[in-house]
Amino acid sequence: MCLPSTIRGLRRAIERGELELHYQPKVSFHGNVVVGSEALLRWRRPGVGLAPPNEFIPLAEETGLIVDLGNWVLREACRTAAEWNAAAGSVSHRVAVNLSARQFRFHDFVSMVNDILVETGCRPEWLELEITESVLLAEDDAMLNTLSSFREIGLSIAIDDFGTGYSSLSYLARFQLTR
């Protein structure tokens, strides 16, 4: 895979509708019931087929394209959550979306997330934002303020892949996380 052509292709993927979200169910241990889903990004590359995230996410992170991809994922996942929950009635189905550390550096990220919620009709309780340990380990004021603002909006915050970095359970007690 040639990097310059992959970068160009990735930039066009959003415009051309080549990105897809697949939803992995989250199942409760109590009652074996689906309680939510995690949105997983895939790229259907013309002439190549379905590309798994390990083939393009690191490049997107490196080049900064992850912000645009992440915004697309967030918008589409919120649309889906709103549709599913409208059809489900009183049962709530939460959709989890992975966030990149780069997205947290976006100066008005909280407002952008809030705008997407309003635009899509997605209620905050239908969305769970998954962050990695590296975001927590950065421990800067802007990141902590962003997490606090998300909690004030009513969003659920979870840590993705806990234990793969350097965190400990005692370290996590300092943050307002949901899961």
C-alpha positions as CSV (number, residue, x, y, z in Angstrom):
1,M,0.0,0.0,0.0
2,C,1.6,3.2,-1.2
3,L,1.4,5.9,1.6
4,P,0.7,9.0,-0.6
5,S,-2.0,7.2,-2.6
6,T,-3.5,5.8,0.6
7,I,-3.6,9.3,2.2
8,R,-5.3,10.7,-0.9
9,G,-7.7,7.8,-1.0
10,L,-8.5,8.2,2.7
11,R,-9.2,11.9,2.1
12,R,-11.7,11.0,-0.6
13,A,-13.2,8.1,1.2
14,I,-15.6,10.3,3.3
15,E,-16.7,12.3,0.2
16,R,-17.3,9.1,-1.9
17,G,-19.1,7.2,0.8
18,E,-16.5,4.4,1.0
19,L,-16.5,4.4,4.8
20,E,-18.8,2.0,6.7
21,L,-19.7,1.5,10.3
22,H,-20.2,-2.0,11.5
23,Y,-21.8,-2.5,14.9
24,Q,-20.5,-5.1,17.4
25,P,-23.1,-5.9,20.1
26,K,-22.3,-5.4,23.7
27,V,-23.9,-8.2,25.8
28,S,-24.7,-8.1,29.5
29,F,-23.4,-10.9,31.6
30,H,-26.7,-10.7,33.5
31,G,-29.4,-12.2,31.4
32,N,-27.3,-12.4,28.2
33,V,-29.0,-9.4,26.7
34,V,-27.7,-6.9,24.1
35,V,-27.3,-3.6,26.0
36,G,-25.5,-1.6,23.3
37,S,-23.1,-1.7,20.4
38,E,-19.7,-0.4,19.5
39,A,-19.2,1.4,16.2
40,L,-16.3,-0.1,14.2
41,L,-15.0,1.8,11.2
42,R,-14.2,0.0,8.0
43,W,-13.1,1.4,4.6
44,R,-14.5,-0.3,1.5
45,R,-11.6,0.6,-0.9
46,P,-12.6,0.4,-4.6
47,G,-10.8,-2.4,-6.3
48,V,-9.4,-3.6,-3.0
49,G,-12.3,-4.5,-0.8
50,L,-13.0,-4.0,2.9
51,A,-9.9,-2.7,4.7
52,P,-9.6,-3.4,8.4
53,P,-8.8,-0.4,10.7
54,N,-5.2,-1.5,11.3
55,E,-4.5,-0.8,7.6
56,F,-5.6,2.9,7.8
57,I,-6.2,4.2,11.3
58,P,-2.4,4.5,12.2
59,L,-1.9,6.5,9.0
60,A,-4.9,8.6,9.8
61,E,-3.6,9.3,13.3
62,E,-0.1,10.2,11.9
63,T,-1.4,12.6,9.3
64,G,-4.2,14.2,11.3
65,L,-6.9,12.8,9.1
66,I,-8.2,11.0,12.2
67,V,-10.1,14.1,13.2
68,D,-12.2,14.1,10.0
69,L,-12.7,10.4,10.2
70,G,-13.6,10.6,13.9
71,N,-16.1,13.3,13.2
72,W,-17.7,11.2,10.4
73,V,-17.9,8.2,12.7
74,L,-19.4,10.2,15.5
75,R,-22.1,11.7,13.3
76,E,-23.0,8.4,11.6
77,A,-23.1,6.5,15.0
78,C,-25.3,9.2,16.5
79,R,-27.7,9.0,13.5
80,T,-27.8,5.2,14.0
81,A,-28.3,5.5,17.7
82,A,-31.2,7.9,17.2
83,E,-32.8,5.6,14.6
84,W,-32.5,2.5,16.7
85,N,-33.8,4.2,19.9
86,A,-36.7,5.8,18.1
87,A,-37.7,2.3,16.8
88,A,-37.1,0.7,20.2
89,G,-39.5,2.7,22.3
90,S,-38.7,2.7,26.0
91,V,-35.7,0.4,25.7
92,S,-32.4,2.4,25.4
93,H,-29.6,1.2,23.2
94,R,-26.2,2.9,23.7
95,V,-23.7,3.1,20.9
96,A,-20.0,3.4,21.8
97,V,-17.6,5.4,19.7
98,N,-13.8,5.3,20.0
99,L,-12.2,8.8,20.2
100,S,-8.7,9.6,19.2
101,A,-6.3,11.6,21.4
102,R,-6.1,14.1,18.5
103,Q,-9.8,14.8,18.7
104,F,-9.3,15.9,22.3
105,R,-6.8,18.5,21.0
106,F,-9.5,20.1,18.7
107,H,-10.2,23.4,20.4
108,D,-14.0,23.2,20.4
109,F,-14.5,19.5,20.5
110,V,-17.2,19.6,23.2
111,S,-19.3,22.1,21.1
112,M,-18.8,20.0,18.0
113,V,-20.0,16.8,19.8
114,N,-23.0,18.7,21.2
115,D,-23.8,20.1,17.7
116,I,-23.7,16.5,16.3
117,L,-26.1,15.3,19.1
118,V,-28.6,18.1,18.2
119,E,-28.2,17.6,14.4
120,T,-28.8,13.9,14.6
121,G,-31.4,13.8,17.3
122,C,-29.2,11.6,19.4
123,R,-29.8,11.9,23.1
124,P,-26.6,11.9,25.3
125,E,-27.6,8.7,27.1
126,W,-27.6,6.9,23.8
127,L,-23.9,7.7,23.2
128,E,-20.8,6.3,25.0
129,L,-17.4,7.8,24.2
130,E,-14.5,5.4,24.5
131,I,-11.1,6.9,25.3
132,T,-7.7,5.1,25.6
133,E,-5.4,5.1,28.6
134,S,-3.0,7.4,26.7
135,V,-5.7,10.1,26.7
136,L,-5.9,9.8,30.5
137,L,-2.2,9.6,31.0
138,A,-1.8,12.9,29.2
139,E,-3.6,14.4,32.2
140,D,-3.6,18.0,31.0
141,D,-6.2,20.5,32.1
142,A,-7.8,20.8,28.7
143,M,-8.4,17.0,28.6
144,L,-9.8,17.0,32.1
145,N,-12.1,19.9,31.3
146,T,-13.3,18.1,28.1
147,L,-14.1,15.0,30.1
148,S,-15.9,17.0,32.7
149,S,-17.9,18.8,30.0
150,F,-18.9,15.5,28.4
151,R,-20.2,14.3,31.8
152,E,-22.1,17.5,32.3
153,I,-23.9,17.0,28.9
154,G,-24.8,13.5,30.1
155,L,-22.5,11.4,28.0
156,S,-21.1,8.1,29.2
157,I,-17.3,7.9,29.2
158,A,-15.5,4.5,29.1
159,I,-11.9,3.4,28.8
160,D,-11.1,1.2,25.8
161,D,-8.5,-1.5,26.1
162,F,-7.7,-0.8,29.7
163,G,-4.6,-2.6,30.9
164,T,-2.7,-2.3,27.7
165,G,-0.9,0.8,28.9
166,Y,0.5,1.9,32.2
167,S,-2.6,2.7,34.2
168,S,-3.6,1.1,37.5
169,L,-7.0,0.9,39.1
170,S,-6.0,3.4,41.8
171,Y,-5.1,5.9,39.0
172,L,-8.5,5.7,37.5
173,A,-10.2,6.8,40.7
174,R,-9.2,10.3,39.9
175,F,-11.4,10.6,36.8
176,Q,-15.1,10.7,36.4
177,L,-15.6,7.7,34.2
178,T,-18.7,5.7,33.6
179,R,-17.1,2.3,32.7
